[in-house]
């Protein structure tokens, strides 16, 4: 049954004090985990909550008062922005939004901006690009907010999102953009099995047609750069016949910190 249309346009924006609250209107747990991790490690200055439906988003926007929303505009058969009260022309008092879409047609993009979205990003995307766009929107909406540099540290592993730099101990790893996105996807879902299809859809998109070993090949290249032996995995474990899992050792897990 279709959800009723609901307006979540704020009467006024919340003050930019304390951690910025970001509402994620998404129904895909893997994607939500990646975004939550990216935001959680921006100096601890972000808090994220997930709403898989318009009804849940309406409740959180009223009770939690987020500073910004990241909305999968393809939900509800492409009607999610309308259900959340983003209308054309846009209302002045509203929560800033970064929209996500898998549709590449110009008409859909123009309609999104006409409804008042502040930025639009095509899926799949790199987490560092999303963080950069969120920071840019927040700076425009809340000029008093401090500039942030997201750096994730997990034991000897350090991932600098905006500068696209990864270090393991004293060594700087020269990763391709795709390898860095793959690493971040695995880290964001640490301990959770990611199937090859999930990795393929997240990094290449649901419409991408690839050779059967494309995921295995990129995981193998990433392991080589991490000096990760598949027989005794330091970071990336293989689940035979299913996919991969990020498995930091106990010391790294307990020393994980935010830069």
Long-range contacts (C-beta under 8 A, 24 or more apart in sequence): 2-76, 3-53, 3-54, 3-55, 3-76, 3-83, 5-54, 5-82, 5-83, 5-85, 6-54, 6-55, 6-58, 6-83, 6-84, 6-85, 7-58, 7-84, 7-85, 8-57, 8-58, 8-61, 8-62, 8-84, 8-85, 8-95, 9-85, 9-86, 9-91, 9-93, 9-94, 9-95, 10-61, 10-65, 10-93, 10-94, 10-95, 11-93, 12-93, 13-67, 13-93, 13-95, 13-141, 13-142, 14-65, 14-66, 14-67, 16-67, 16-138, 16-142, 16-144, 16-145, 19-44, 19-45, 19-46, 19-47, 20-45, 20-46, 20-47, 20-67, 20-68, 20-138, 20-142, 20-145, 21-46, 21-47, 21-48, 21-49, 21-64, 21-65, 21-66, 21-67, 21-68, 22-46, 22-47, 22-48, 22-49, 22-66, 22-67, 22-68, 22-69, 22-70, 22-134, 23-48, 23-49, 23-51, 23-57, 23-60, 23-61, 23-64, 23-66, 23-68, 23-69, 23-70, 23-95, 24-48, 24-49, 24-50, 24-51, 24-69, 24-70, 25-51, 25-52, 25-54, 25-57, 25-69, 25-70, 25-71, 25-72, 25-75, 25-80, 25-84, 26-50, 26-51, 26-52, 26-70, 26-72, 26-75, 26-100, 27-52, 27-53, 27-72, 27-75, 28-72, 30-185, 30-189, 30-194, 30-198, 30-202, 31-72, 31-123, 31-202, 33-188, 33-189, 33-192, 34-127, 34-184, 34-185, 34-188, 34-189, 34-202, 35-70, 35-127, 35-130, 36-188, 37-127, 37-152, 37-184, 37-187, 37-188, 38-127, 38-128, 38-130, 38-131, 38-150, 38-161, 38-184, 38-188, 39-131, 39-134, 40-258, 41-150, 41-151, 41-152, 41-258, 41-259, 42-131, 42-135, 42-148, 42-149, 42-150, 43-148, 43-149, 43-150, 43-258, 43-259, 44-258, 45-146, 45-148, 54-80, 54-83, 54-84, 57-84, 58-84, 61-95, 66-95, 67-95, 67-96, 67-138, 67-141, 67-142, 68-95, 68-96, 68-97, 68-98, 68-134, 68-137, 68-138, 68-141, 69-95, 69-96, 69-97, 69-98, 70-97, 70-98, 70-99, 70-100, 70-130, 70-134, 71-97, 71-98, 71-99, 71-100, 71-117, 72-99, 72-100, 72-101, 72-123, 73-99, 73-100, 73-101, 73-108, 73-112, 73-117, 74-100, 74-101, 74-102, 74-103, 78-103, 78-108, 81-112, 81-115, 81-117, 82-115, 86-115, 86-116, 86-117, 87-115, 87-116, 88-114, 88-115, 88-116, 89-114, 89-116, 90-114, 90-115, 90-116, 91-116, 96-137, 96-138, 96-140, 96-141, 98-130, 98-133, 98-134, 98-137, 100-125, 102-205, 102-206, 102-207, 123-205, 124-181, 124-201, 124-202, 124-203, 124-204, 124-205, 126-177, 126-180, 126-181, 126-184, 127-161, 127-181, 127-184, 127-188, 128-161, 128-162, 128-164, 128-180, 128-184, 131-161, 131-162, 132-161, 132-162, 149-259, 151-258, 151-259, 152-187, 152-258, 152-259, 153-256, 153-257, 153-258, 153-259, 154-187, 154-248, 154-252, 154-253, 154-256, 155-248, 155-249, 155-251, 155-252, 155-253, 155-255, 155-256, 156-252, 157-187, 157-235, 157-248, 157-252, 158-259, 159-183, 159-184, 159-187, 168-226, 168-227, 173-225, 173-226, 174-225, 175-222, 175-225, 178-203, 178-218, 179-218, 179-221, 179-222, 179-225, 182-218, 182-219, 182-222, 183-222, 183-226, 186-235, 186-236, 186-244, 186-245, 186-246, 187-246, 189-246, 190-246, 190-247, 190-248, 191-245, 191-246, 191-247, 192-245, 193-239, 193-242, 193-243, 193-244, 193-245, 194-243, 194-244, 194-245, 195-242, 195-243, 196-242, 196-243, 196-244, 198-243, 199-243, 199-244, 215-243, 219-244
